[in-house]
Amino acid sequence: MEIIAGGKALLLRLRNPKQVTTVIPKSQELSANQVVVRWGIDEAHTLKSMNIKVPSPIDRHYVWTGQFKPMEHQKTTAAFLTMNKRAFCFNEQGTGKTASSIWAADFLIKSGKVRRVLVICPLSIMDSAWRNDLFSFAMHRTVSVAHGTPVKRKAIIKSGADFVIINYDGVEVVLDEIINGGFDLVIIDEATHYKNVHTTRWKTLNKIVKPDTWLWLMTGTPAAQGPVDAYGLAKLVNPSGVPRYFGTFRDMVMRKVTQFKWEPKPTATDVVFNALQPAIRFTKEQCLDLPDLVYTKRDVDMTPQQMKYYNQLRTQMYMGLSSAAGVSAVNAAVMMNKLLQISAGAVYTDDGDAVQFDITKRYNVLKEVIAESSQKVLIFVPFRHVIDVLSAKLRADGISAEVIRGDVSASNRTAIFKQFQEQPNPRVLIIQPQSAAHGVTLTAANTIVWWAPVPSLETYAQANARIHRSGQKHKCTIVQLCGSPVEQRVYKLLDSKIDVHTKIIDLYKELLD
């Protein structure tokens, strides 16, 4: 088979041209083995369904809108999306997959295949990433952000905007309006939030997605916590690729070792790969010429008070491990988090109060890193109480700092991100990683300091990608502050691209060794 792409038509050389002419009305047989087919999106999809691989018409018929020209991998990604009604985009963080999906969606609107697009994404990037990118790459389209009171959200859904952006949990509030809102295409950013089929969030999305709905799931870290994470995603995009029930899939990819421990089977990778199809993936190394990224560790000794609390908690862990019931993964995770809190400078009691430790040593090392950095600095701090103490110390020392955490509104986050990127101050941005690890470009900084590690590989990778992405001109450094055995082990797992949650029982036992 040979395919020649012309201006508005495809010339196909086939053994049996009639297999095309009988299905596509406006196609024309030229000779015994040649047929001309209009190069449109409908015809391309029809040929694809016949296992005749043809390029997307976006390659020839689309004027790439926006203030930036697409890179070749972005064109390839956009073409792939237009040719797949249900698909995964696993392009790595910082490769510009948001822009690719916008161009693909805009092409489908122009082609009459899609009327409206619903973008579902984290609250933190509704304005700062998605709305800004839509204004940059599809400024001719109308865009609305569905946020605020239920009444306001419903009015925005009904407004008729081409693109509507909404956060995950906001969808349930306006479910009926979305179902009746004429959304032909749903784009899910950071789709790993839909890995669990038993959650209300997943069930709500499943109600929105009809048989004829276009659905694109995007994330740079698929199945980050283990093979079972693939099930919920595949159930939405490729339901025929996985069993009907989660338990059956789990038994396909995991082997039960003990009551509380499962490990992946040798065949798990192949099973997950087949389930997560059709998919496209580009890594940074494949498509971007980025400066070097260096990881370095700064050791910080714990104070005697921290050591006291740390050892007391380890004693409790010994007692839990030696009990008849043993230790569950949930209990192990709670204990690990407590140890990390102590190491970071403040541990929360069962009553919700915080026991504050002296963080002078760790803080002085942090100031050294800030002084050494040629550009701005991001500081990721998982624990809220420490954020408050740290921001006060930096400001008292004359270092301009802003804070992004869970209670900062979406509009304020956008303003802070914009100021950080465009203005001399703030010099430092303190971020609770769970609140702003995704989707935001912060290339004004070239240094990230992890005040304390997070157990989630996805969050860790996403956070580090805030600076090491397109637009970065300086060598990037990831600095890990490390003062305890638990921090050392967690960083080691993360740097080996292993999610801590998947090794939580093993980690628990290692720390007691």
Secondary structure as UniProt FT lines:
FT   STRAND          2..5
FT   STRAND          9..13
FT   HELIX           18..21
FT   TURN            22..23
FT   TURN            25..26
FT   STRAND          28..29
FT   STRAND          34..38
FT   HELIX           41..49
FT   TURN            50..51
FT   HELIX           58..61
FT   HELIX           72..82
FT   STRAND          86..89
FT   TURN            93..94
FT   HELIX           97..110
FT   TURN            111..112
FT   STRAND          116..121
FT   HELIX           123..125
FT   HELIX           126..131
FT   HELIX           132..137
FT   TURN            139..140
FT   STRAND          143..145
FT   HELIX           150..157
FT   TURN            158..159
FT   STRAND          163..167
FT   TURN            168..169
FT   HELIX           170..173
FT   HELIX           175..179
FT   TURN            180..182
FT   STRAND          183..189
FT   HELIX           191..194
FT   TURN            197..198
FT   HELIX           200..208
FT   TURN            211..212
FT   STRAND          214..218
FT   TURN            222..225
FT   HELIX           227..229
FT   HELIX           230..237
FT   HELIX           239..241
FT   HELIX           246..253
FT   STRAND          254..256
FT   STRAND          262..264
FT   TURN            266..267
FT   HELIX           268..275
FT   STRAND          279..280
FT   HELIX           284..287
FT   STRAND          293..299
FT   HELIX           304..322
FT   TURN            324..325
FT   HELIX           329..344
FT   STRAND          346..348
FT   TURN            350..351
FT   STRAND          354..356
FT   HELIX           360..372
FT   STRAND          376..380
FT   HELIX           384..396
FT   TURN            397..398
FT   STRAND          401..404
FT   TURN            406..407
FT   HELIX           410..422
FT   STRAND          428..431
FT   HELIX           433..436
FT   TURN            443..444
FT   STRAND          445..450
FT   HELIX           457..464
FT   TURN            465..467
FT   TURN            470..471
FT   STRAND          476..482
FT   HELIX           485..495
FT   TURN            496..497
FT   HELIX           500..503
FT   HELIX           504..511
//
